[in-house]
Amino acid sequence: MTEQELTKIKMVLDNIYFHLTKDDFPFSLNDLEYQKFLEVIEMFKTKEQKLSDDLNSKLNLLFKNRDWESIVELLSKLIKLHPNNVEYLYDRGVAYFRLFKKIEAIEDFTKVIELYPAGKKTSKAYRNRGISYKSIHDYVNVFLDLTKAIELDPSDFSIYYDRGNAHLDIADFNEGIEDLTKVIESNMVDTIYCNRSDCYWKRGKAYYELNKYDEALSDYTQAVELDPDGFCFLVNKIEELKEILKEKQNA
């Protein structure tokens, strides 16, 4: 029996049989017949669970291998059978984003938000849709989505990081500094996507653009101390700032 056949059978059983008792049937069933019917139902439930486990294992492996094309292909088949499955839609949105298909990603994250405006995936859907909008330079929707994501999950400081970067993109330096400062002062655990050394560097750039050279020097220095190899390119900038500040003192 194919995956599609099993899934269709499961949908029928969910919609019709699982909620029936012996007395609900339009024809007579004796106890033995009814018990046989329950055994058949249980058999399909067991096969469906195995299929679900197999699909989850396959998806986990594809995500581990970052095989985004195969992920989209598999999830698209599943979404045809389960068009309102939030997990499938969200994961396909992530895969589309990784494939630089930002419009398709936005569509999937939008569907997640429409189906569950306050579900557990909603904040992440708003965040990822906001980042997708950033890729197409739609900054009005970037800030709407990232701000909504923060409203839903104010403890996720990586969203402040994303919004801070978006502010810097449009030269809104003071707002960017405010968001990056929240990340730096938080108890957030550094990740490859959001870490304090990067926040210090970017906040330092914002201070530099605002001619706040003392603050820029402090942040650049902190970035290098936290990640000497990653921010070695800032060493010359630090020396430049020291010279600027020295000249200001002697002026």
Secondary structure, DSSP 8 states (H G I E B T S, - for coil): --HHHHHHHHHHIIIIITT--GGGSSS---HHHHHHHHHHHHHHHHHHHHHHHHHHHHHHHHHHTT-HHHHHHHHHHHHHH-TT-HHHHHHHHHHHHHTT-HHHHHHHHHHHHHH-TTSTTHHHHHHHHHHHHHHTT-HHHHHHHHHHHHHH-TT-HHHHHHHHHHHHHTT-HHHHHHHHHHHHTS-----SSS-HHHHHHHHHHHHHHTT-HHHHHHHHHHHHHH-TTTTGGGHHHHHHHHHHHHHHHH-
